């Protein structure tokens, strides 16, 4: 125990000493107070987390709600480190910060789990500029509550400040309106906004919604009794996407004191006169052709002569071109041509080297497209989209090809297919032999090198042609080597398989170890070398050739193994 020794020299000193000791004692025994160090620290378990599973198109914020008796500090939520609410499908790590509150410390980076957004991602188009029309304030008029000219969004009720039931004379009013972006659009990136053609203030931009406001000039103290047009705009004929030029337009305002003012369009804003559409607005055929410009001053309205707005032809810059470089896989490759927002809605027809059939073979193709007319745009034909390049992937021997077979031959320079002059670089073989052995042909094809238009050939690139020629002479019912290959579609369900020619089959023999599952039996080729044009087969045990005259002449008795191949 500590002993305190006091020396008191006067009653006043004694009182001060007692007060001081008591105050020190209070300080020593005082308990915890507000936020900051010394309070409790929130944990993720203190909160109820909601909305972690959502769908594209209807995404709302994850909810983080404190449980009873826990910190009431303000919560800030982050998605992958950003406060911006995501809009695309995917998964997002959700964390949150909690501000200090009475009895509770601040904390950052608490985990709320993972937000999972399912569904197809929607392309989000930024709205970079907005132009609205609101009937300007005029003495004794009821304030307008709606805004016109809204596109890609919806407008809420117009709020006026001060909120008079009727506008008073000689007073300044500010109009505010909140816009909500339509699905697929965002106000993120909004840089310019106008109300009645005048620069509007932008506030509270969340991307999903934004507030615009404009302070109008003071209202006239006189009471208006009428309005008329004294001079029409100098220009009344336009093309789609032109901007409205109201130069030359003049109106006359009359007042209850028998006075009047002639007001040119340049002074409309200063006098709270509204034009719809406004000077400088972008015109469209659909919205403005054969329609006047409406001039308003409070409840007084007059119309100009009707505008003529003509459609225009689409141009390449109106479209987004994609998928011009693709990799060969044996399937047709299409180029995507999409009209930009606000451009033509006409039907687009894409052509490849002049054909609407999408190509599947490796190579280059000139891409053009035609567009049908719509209200705002005329027909367009032959617009150039560039060049589609279908690249052949780089394969090594034994790799799996696009048809699901195994690569057994490659030519850097390429080889020409004799049926259609297509240049190919690879040959792939089916991963397995046909399920049984086959005869070569079911009918007599020829007895000499010149009969029936048959042309001798065995080179790489000729097997597909000779497979088709064999089929042309057959009876269409008997299972044969050529028929088995022609109708084979492989693991990847692709057509184009054929019975290999002599040289193609010999390359398969040389690289059979790369292909695998090859037997040591005789395999048919589609070539018929020799004067009497025997059907030929290759012995995969030793690489020797064997002719079969009976098959070529339709006396089919000999059956050999068959392995389909495919060129690309």
Secondary structure, DSSP 8 states (H G I E B T S, - for coil): ---------SHHHHHHHHHHHHHHHHHHH----SSSTTSEE--GGGEEEE--EEETTS----EEEE-TTS----EEEEETTBSS---SSEEEEEEEEE--BTTEE-EEEEEEEEEEEES-----EE--EEEEB-----TT-B-----B---SEEE---EEES--SB--TT---EEEEEEEE-TTEE-TT--EEEETTEE-EEE---SSEEEEEEE-----SS-EEEEEEEE--S--EEETT-B---TT-EEEEEETTS-EEEEEGGGTGGGT-EEES-TT-B--HHHHTT---EEEETTEEEE-S--EEE-EE--GGGEEEE--EEE-SSS----EEEE-TTS--S-EEEEETTBSS---SSEEEEEEEEE---SSEE-EEEEEEEEEEEE-----TT-B-TTS-EEEEEEEEEEE-TTT--EEEEEEE-SS--SS-BBS-SS---SSTTGGG-----STT-HHHHHHHHHHHS-SSS-BHHHHHHT--TTTT---EEE--HHHHHHHHHTHHHH----SSEEE-S---TTTT-EEEEETTT--EEEEHHHHTT-----BB--EEEE-
